[in-house]
Amino acid sequence: MENIKIIVAGPRGRMGKEAVKLVQDTAGFELAAVLDRKYEGENLSNIEGFQGIDAPVFTDAEQCFSAVEADVLIDLTTPEVGMFHSTAALRHGIRPVVGTTGFSPEDLETLSALTEEKGIGCIIAPNFAIGAILMMKFSQMAARYFQDVEIIELHHDQKLDAPSGTAVKTADMIKNIRDPKVQGHANEKEILAGARGANVDGMRIHSVRLPGLIAHQQVMFGADGQMLTIRHDSFNRASFMSGVKLAVEAVVKLQVLVYGLENIME
Ligand code: NAP
C-alpha cells in the first residue's frame, strides 16, 4: 500500500509539533509539506526543533495545495485559519483532519457541503484523546439515568475559545439522549453574570482557564442521594496523537464529513 502523504498546518504549535513527530514516526505516513505562518520556501529541517525532518515549508495554503501532492491535511492552527485551510484543501482534493477547535455550526455545514460536492472525506475532531471520547460516550450512557448534569472543562490559559469543543460536543451528545430540562431552581438568579455558566438545553458548562492545565473535563450527574462524576485528563499533547493517527487512517476511506472521533471508533 502507498504511503499516506500528509501536510501539517501549524507545525511549530504545541499540537503541530507532536503531529509532525507522529507523521515522521508512523510507518505508512509521509510528511509531504508543512503550512506555517513564516519560513516561506525554507526546509523544515533548517528550523529549530525539526533537524533531520525533510519537508518544504509553505505560508500560502493555495500555493501549497497546488504544488504538493498530498492525501491529507492535518490542521492544528486557529479557527479562522483552520476553516480557510480546510475549504481550500477540499477544493484541491485533499482530505482535512482538523483538530483546531472553535468551528461554528455554519462552518460545519459549509465543509459538509464541500465534502459531498467533492466526494471526499473530512474529519473534525474537537478532541483527539481516545480517553476523552470514552468520557463523552460514558456520559451519554449515564444521561439515560441521570437528568441533571453540569460539565466543568478545564484548560491552559492560552486557549482561545470557551467553552471547549469537547464540552459543547458532550452537551450535544447528552441532548440527544435526555429530554430538555431546566436545571436548578426555577427562580434562580445570577448575582454575577456568568456565575451559572453557559446554558445548553438547560445543562450548564463551566470553563476554567489556568496555567499548568492541559485539557481536562468532568461531567457531573446528580440525583437524590448520589452523584456520578466521569472525568478525563490529558496530561500532555502526546495524549492526542493516537486519535490523530486513527483519524488520518479513517479519512482516506471516507466520502463525507465526520464530526467527532467517536463516530469512527467502534
Ligand atoms: P498553538 O501552540 O498556539 O499552535 C497554533 C499554531 O498555529 C502556531 O504555531 C501558530 O503560529 C500557527 N498558525 C497560526 N496561524 C497560522 C497560519 N495562517 N498558517 C499556519 N500556521 C498558523 O496551539 P495548540 O495548543 O497547538 O492548539 C492548536 C489548535 O488545536 C487549537 O485550536 C486548539 O484548541 C486545538 N487543540 C485540539 C485538540 C484536539 O484534541 N482536537 C487538543 C489540543 C488543542 P504562530 O506561533 O506563529 O502564531
Boltz pocket constraint, residues with backbone or C-beta under 6 A from the ligand:
constraints:
  - pocket:
      binder: B
      contacts: [[A, 9], [A, 10], [A, 11], [A, 12], [A, 13], [A, 14], [A, 15], [A, 16], [A, 35], [A, 36], [A, 37], [A, 38], [A, 59], [A, 75], [A, 76], [A, 77], [A, 78], [A, 79], [A, 81], [A, 98], [A, 99], [A, 100], [A, 101], [A, 102], [A, 125], [A, 126], [A, 127], [A, 128], [A, 129], [A, 159], [A, 160], [A, 215], [A, 240]]
      max_distance: 6.0
